[in-house]
């Protein structure tokens, strides 16, 4: 599927509602569970999404749109949430994510992006030249990937509890 | 994590809201998309969840609880949704799923299940002896697996659109 701005935004605006529907009010036994050392719980994943919302997508899009001399993105800190979310409840993180996401989508709508702008380029510190369209498509896919991850992390808590059904549940082992 | 009835129900009661938040009102470009021949779209997955809700979980739980002479489950039809959902909109399926799920959880609450009942056994046509607790844990994990699948199927529509970021998005290829 080609990237389509309206379709992409339809997903981006749903993500805060999806995360709230999945996680708000759930016992910590679910929201603090992970897949073992070095893996992320739903709480950590929401913190990661919030950090990206504050520092990554819009900042990079603005850098591309400006087409200034410096088009190289600042590297994204994949561990920032463990510092920034410390002591914060999942409910707080969900509310803040919803607020910042709404602001960011308002910003995008004020840009009234054209096809020509979606083809403008920036430079990813590791991946090299990327377009604004690819950045926005990645924003969407990144949301979806982490929603899938939250659901998988939770499902795997019942890896043993499901007994022999484990063989029929691809989410457990694949 | 051991199966805990209250924790399991906390997930089961959220799933209809999660599916609505993710999918209600999305363009068919998202909800009818799949991962290729023989794979399922979000529309097909919601139909599958609805079919399970009508024919599988509660029916099997009742068979176990009755502890009659016949404790062998009827095999589940994994393709039923392509017959039963034909011509039905995703919105209809989401509404019906929410209604049947709510009924089913009401039924479960009237059972006031004890630990001894959760250890009662039935017989899966392929997997052999299984407990009521394993069945209920599987109901939860099955929901979560399909929420993860919907999100993955959608993410993969942007496999090409994300350009070089594909290498950083495990959801695309793993």
HADDOCK unambig.tbl for C-alpha pairs under 7 A between the chains (distance, minus, plus):
assign (segid A and resid 1 and name CA) (segid B and resid 157 and name CA) 5.27 0.50 0.50
assign (segid A and resid 1 and name CA) (segid B and resid 158 and name CA) 5.96 0.50 0.50
assign (segid A and resid 2 and name CA) (segid B and resid 158 and name CA) 7.00 0.50 0.50
assign (segid A and resid 2 and name CA) (segid B and resid 161 and name CA) 5.74 0.50 0.50
assign (segid A and resid 3 and name CA) (segid B and resid 158 and name CA) 6.93 0.50 0.50
assign (segid A and resid 3 and name CA) (segid B and resid 161 and name CA) 5.63 0.50 0.50
assign (segid A and resid 10 and name CA) (segid B and resid 26 and name CA) 6.59 0.50 0.50
assign (segid A and resid 14 and name CA) (segid B and resid 21 and name CA) 6.19 0.50 0.50
assign (segid A and resid 14 and name CA) (segid B and resid 22 and name CA) 6.06 0.50 0.50
assign (segid A and resid 17 and name CA) (segid B and resid 21 and name CA) 5.58 0.50 0.50
assign (segid A and resid 18 and name CA) (segid B and resid 18 and name CA) 5.33 0.50 0.50
assign (segid A and resid 18 and name CA) (segid B and resid 21 and name CA) 4.88 0.50 0.50
assign (segid A and resid 18 and name CA) (segid B and resid 22 and name CA) 5.54 0.50 0.50
assign (segid A and resid 21 and name CA) (segid B and resid 14 and name CA) 6.19 0.50 0.50
assign (segid A and resid 21 and name CA) (segid B and resid 17 and name CA) 5.58 0.50 0.50
assign (segid A and resid 21 and name CA) (segid B and resid 18 and name CA) 4.88 0.50 0.50
assign (segid A and resid 22 and name CA) (segid B and resid 14 and name CA) 6.06 0.50 0.50
assign (segid A and resid 22 and name CA) (segid B and resid 18 and name CA) 5.54 0.50 0.50
assign (segid A and resid 26 and name CA) (segid B and resid 10 and name CA) 6.59 0.50 0.50
assign (segid A and resid 127 and name CA) (segid B and resid 164 and name CA) 6.30 0.50 0.50
assign (segid A and resid 134 and name CA) (segid B and resid 161 and name CA) 5.81 0.50 0.50
assign (segid A and resid 134 and name CA) (segid B and resid 162 and name CA) 4.50 0.50 0.50
assign (segid A and resid 134 and name CA) (segid B and resid 163 and name CA) 5.82 0.50 0.50
assign (segid A and resid 135 and name CA) (segid B and resid 162 and name CA) 6.77 0.50 0.50
assign (segid A and resid 137 and name CA) (segid B and resid 158 and name CA) 6.56 0.50 0.50
assign (segid A and resid 137 and name CA) (segid B and resid 161 and name CA) 6.05 0.50 0.50
assign (segid A and resid 137 and name CA) (segid B and resid 162 and name CA) 5.31 0.50 0.50
assign (segid A and resid 138 and name CA) (segid B and resid 162 and name CA) 5.11 0.50 0.50
assign (segid A and resid 138 and name CA) (segid B and resid 165 and name CA) 6.82 0.50 0.50
assign (segid A and resid 141 and name CA) (segid B and resid 155 and name CA) 4.73 0.50 0.50
assign (segid A and resid 141 and name CA) (segid B and resid 158 and name CA) 6.64 0.50 0.50
assign (segid A and resid 142 and name CA) (segid B and resid 169 and name CA) 6.99 0.50 0.50
assign (segid A and resid 144 and name CA) (segid B and resid 151 and name CA) 5.16 0.50 0.50
assign (segid A and resid 144 and name CA) (segid B and resid 152 and name CA) 6.61 0.50 0.50
assign (segid A and resid 144 and name CA) (segid B and resid 155 and name CA) 5.53 0.50 0.50
assign (segid A and resid 145 and name CA) (segid B and resid 151 and name CA) 6.70 0.50 0.50
assign (segid A and resid 145 and name CA) (segid B and resid 152 and name CA) 6.32 0.50 0.50
assign (segid A and resid 145 and name CA) (segid B and resid 155 and name CA) 6.44 0.50 0.50
assign (segid A and resid 145 and name CA) (segid B and resid 171 and name CA) 5.28 0.50 0.50
assign (segid A and resid 147 and name CA) (segid B and resid 148 and name CA) 6.85 0.50 0.50
assign (segid A and resid 147 and name CA) (segid B and resid 151 and name CA) 6.47 0.50 0.50
assign (segid A and resid 148 and name CA) (segid B and resid 147 and name CA) 6.85 0.50 0.50
assign (segid A and resid 148 and name CA) (segid B and resid 148 and name CA) 3.91 0.50 0.50
assign (segid A and resid 148 and name CA) (segid B and resid 149 and name CA) 6.83 0.50 0.50
assign (segid A and resid 148 and name CA) (segid B and resid 151 and name CA) 5.30 0.50 0.50
assign (segid A and resid 148 and name CA) (segid B and resid 152 and name CA) 6.07 0.50 0.50
assign (segid A and resid 149 and name CA) (segid B and resid 148 and name CA) 6.84 0.50 0.50
assign (segid A and resid 151 and name CA) (segid B and resid 144 and name CA) 5.16 0.50 0.50
assign (segid A and resid 151 and name CA) (segid B and resid 145 and name CA) 6.70 0.50 0.50
assign (segid A and resid 151 and name CA) (segid B and resid 147 and name CA) 6.47 0.50 0.50
assign (segid A and resid 151 and name CA) (segid B and resid 148 and name CA) 5.30 0.50 0.50
assign (segid A and resid 152 and name CA) (segid B and resid 144 and name CA) 6.60 0.50 0.50
assign (segid A and resid 152 and name CA) (segid B and resid 145 and name CA) 6.31 0.50 0.50
assign (segid A and resid 152 and name CA) (segid B and resid 148 and name CA) 6.07 0.50 0.50
assign (segid A and resid 155 and name CA) (segid B and resid 141 and name CA) 4.72 0.50 0.50
assign (segid A and resid 155 and name CA) (segid B and resid 144 and name CA) 5.50 0.50 0.50
assign (segid A and resid 155 and name CA) (segid B and resid 145 and name CA) 6.42 0.50 0.50
assign (segid A and resid 157 and name CA) (segid B and resid 1 and name CA) 5.25 0.50 0.50
assign (segid A and resid 158 and name CA) (segid B and resid 1 and name CA) 5.96 0.50 0.50
assign (segid A and resid 158 and name CA) (segid B and resid 3 and name CA) 6.95 0.50 0.50
assign (segid A and resid 158 and name CA) (segid B and resid 137 and name CA) 6.57 0.50 0.50
assign (segid A and resid 158 and name CA) (segid B and resid 141 and name CA) 6.63 0.50 0.50
assign (segid A and resid 161 and name CA) (segid B and resid 2 and name CA) 5.74 0.50 0.50
assign (segid A and resid 161 and name CA) (segid B and resid 3 and name CA) 5.63 0.50 0.50
assign (segid A and resid 161 and name CA) (segid B and resid 134 and name CA) 5.81 0.50 0.50
assign (segid A and resid 161 and name CA) (segid B and resid 137 and name CA) 6.04 0.50 0.50
assign (segid A and resid 162 and name CA) (segid B and resid 134 and name CA) 4.49 0.50 0.50
assign (segid A and resid 162 and name CA) (segid B and resid 135 and name CA) 6.76 0.50 0.50
assign (segid A and resid 162 and name CA) (segid B and resid 137 and name CA) 5.32 0.50 0.50
assign (segid A and resid 162 and name CA) (segid B and resid 138 and name CA) 5.11 0.50 0.50
assign (segid A and resid 163 and name CA) (segid B and resid 134 and name CA) 5.83 0.50 0.50
assign (segid A and resid 164 and name CA) (segid B and resid 127 and name CA) 6.28 0.50 0.50
assign (segid A and resid 165 and name CA) (segid B and resid 138 and name CA) 6.82 0.50 0.50
assign (segid A and resid 169 and name CA) (segid B and resid 142 and name CA) 7.00 0.50 0.50
assign (segid A and resid 171 and name CA) (segid B and resid 145 and name CA) 5.27 0.50 0.50
